[in-house]
Amino acid sequence: MEDFLQQGIALAKKGNYETAIAAFNQAIASKLKSAEAYYRRGLAYYDLGNIEQAIADYNQSLNLDDQQINVYLSRAEAFWSVDNIQNSLIDLQIVFSLDSSCEQAYKLRANICLKLKEYDQAIDYLKQAGKIYLERQDKESCRFCIARIRQIEQQKVAAQGGMTNRVFLQQIQQKVSQGNLAEAYRDCNWLLQLDPYDAQAYQCRSNISVELGEYERAQQDLRQAAKCYRTQGNIAESAKLERRCLELQLENVYQHTPAKPQIPHLVRTLHPQNAIQHRLYVLVGNWHIAQSLVERLMQLHPNRPEVWYWEKAINDFEPDRL
């Protein structure tokens, strides 16, 4: 019997589920009371999409041994997959009573909440799973929980008729393409105040800084975006941004960027020289970016008084909506 059981397990791991089921049949036939064989056969049926037969085998396994956490968890997942929420919740409650630190149960419970559109509860269960992973020093799984929580937060916003980060970023990109860099930069700041872990928002703000010739600020945002991707477990995208950051450090920026027209009446200074300049500096948070915004306006709208450009930059930057 043991040989057939191990043979079936090995076949199932390779994805040969039908052959594995035949081996489990032999194991069950050779020993009528085998909770393990019924459970393993149930898993194979589940992977083949035969949920009804999988649940039947889980039932048989639990009839022989009603203390198997993994079987209750597998049956809860099977019930959930066929929208039998009530029975899935009952099995999860049994799992929690047997092992309150079963992270897989918390994740499945979160999925049930999500199906019921109970977004806050789903987030709470994922936080509990993340806490367990953190205690076990399983950083990758903890990052998965963090990334999933962010996805659910966005689903909640969309379900409530609000604007998701993705849609808001698309609008920011449109403003960039139209040359409204000040407003786009301001919107990035606003979005990052709401969600300081939005890697794409950091990338977008970095691109705007490059347009303004502020490469050091662009590198800072790229590093922050890379850090966010690492936290989410997206190592490939993180490494890509790190390489881009290195490129900005190594390349001769001014050789690859069209020279800006000389504007004689705007002198580069280290600090704001008057009240209106200071006001723009406070809004932007970076003096070089403030000057770059004014210089860009001078190129777009020549032959205006200098104070007009500073006031225009302030009007573009100041939030005019919530």
Secondary structure by P-SEA (a helix, b strand, c coil): caaaaaaaaaaaaacaaaaaaaaaaaaaaaccccaaaaaaaaaaaaaacaaaaaaaaaaaaaaaccccaaaaaaaaaaaaaacaaaaaaaaaaaaaaacccaaaaaaaaaaaaaaacaaaaaaaaaaaaaaaaaaacaaaaaaaaaaaaaaaaaaaaaaaccccaaaaaaaaaaaaaacaaaaaaaaaaaaaaaccccaaaaaaaaaaaaaacaaaaaaaaaaaaaaaaaaacaaaaaaaaaaaaaaaacccccccccccccccccccccccccaaaaaaaaaaccaaaaaaaaaaaaaacccccaaaaaaaaaaacccccc
